[in-house]
């Protein structure tokens, strides 16, 4: 069973017998009971988190296995520079997940890529997100960087006058 819902200002309590719950939540906490194990999941301004029993997951990645995290907030004003540095992935590390949280919708045809100088959309291309919609977008991959590499948010299209978001990179 898959529960998929969008919540703007309410709290959702649900009980299911499977482990698949997908929720797009803008402002609140979701409390779920899955196979007699309770976990809370919700989207804050900077964190997507799930507490499942004794193990905490952030955007579906166990905190127990995540070795590194890069996070960068950005606004429509950053589009003027065409890119914004998130941080560096150390040599030999693998990017496992990218989360893009759009907190305030962008206008004027804004597009967002996340990647490196060799491939601007390597970790998340602009067709995998929609900055005009308040939501969170997740890509999962295993991209190994042999050398220390700077990860950036790229703004290939648009000249927005509104919008803000957060990009989070998880690596092992």
ChimeraX attribute file (.defattr): number of C-alpha atoms within 10 A of each C-alpha:
attribute: neighborCount
match mode: 1-to-1
recipient: residues
	/A:1	9
	/A:2	11
	/A:3	12
	/A:4	10
	/A:5	11
	/A:6	13
	/A:7	15
	/A:8	10
	/A:9	11
	/A:10	13
	/A:11	14
	/A:12	15
	/A:13	11
	/A:14	12
	/A:15	13
	/A:16	15
	/A:17	10
	/A:18	12
	/A:19	12
	/A:20	12
	/A:21	15
	/A:22	12
	/A:23	17
	/A:24	17
	/A:25	24
	/A:26	21
	/A:27	15
	/A:28	16
	/A:29	19
	/A:30	20
	/A:31	18
	/A:32	19
	/A:33	17
	/A:34	17
	/A:35	11
	/A:36	11
	/A:37	11
	/A:38	13
	/A:39	19
	/A:40	16
	/A:41	22
	/A:42	21
	/A:43	21
	/A:44	15
	/A:45	13
	/A:46	17
	/A:47	16
	/A:48	18
	/A:49	21
	/A:50	21
	/A:51	16
	/A:52	17
	/A:53	11
	/A:54	8
	/A:55	11
	/A:56	17
	/A:57	19
	/A:58	17
	/A:59	22
	/A:60	13
	/A:61	17
	/A:62	15
	/A:63	15
	/A:64	9
	/A:65	11
	/A:66	16
	/A:67	11
	/A:68	15
	/A:69	16
	/A:70	15
	/A:71	17
	/A:72	17
	/A:73	18
	/A:74	16
	/A:75	18
	/A:76	20
	/A:77	14
	/A:78	17
	/A:79	22
	/A:80	12
	/A:81	9
	/A:82	15
	/A:83	17
	/A:84	18
	/A:85	15
	/A:86	21
	/A:87	16
	/A:88	15
	/A:89	24
	/A:90	17
	/A:91	12
	/A:92	12
	/A:93	19
	/A:94	19
	/A:95	20
	/A:96	18
	/A:97	23
	/A:98	24
	/A:99	24
	/A:100	28
	/A:101	27
	/A:102	27
	/A:103	21
	/A:104	17
	/A:105	19
	/A:106	24
	/A:107	17
	/A:108	12
	/A:109	12
	/A:110	22
	/A:111	23
	/A:112	24
	/A:113	24
	/A:114	27
	/A:115	21
	/A:116	18
	/A:117	13
	/A:118	8
	/A:119	11
	/A:120	21
	/A:121	19
	/A:122	15
	/A:123	26
	/A:124	23
	/A:125	17
	/A:126	18
	/A:127	10
	/A:128	16
	/A:129	21
	/A:130	19
	/A:131	25
	/A:132	18
	/A:133	15
	/A:134	19
	/A:135	20
	/A:136	22
	/A:137	18
	/A:138	18
	/A:139	15
	/A:140	15
	/A:141	13
	/A:142	13
	/A:143	14
	/A:144	16
	/A:145	14
	/A:146	12
	/A:147	12
	/A:148	12
	/A:149	18
	/A:150	14
	/A:151	21
	/A:152	22
	/A:153	27
	/A:154	24
	/A:155	22
	/A:156	15
	/A:157	15
	/A:158	17
	/A:159	19
	/A:160	20
	/A:161	13
	/A:162	15
	/A:163	20
	/A:164	18
	/A:165	22
	/A:166	20
	/A:167	23
	/A:168	20
	/A:169	23
	/A:170	23
	/A:171	21
	/A:172	17
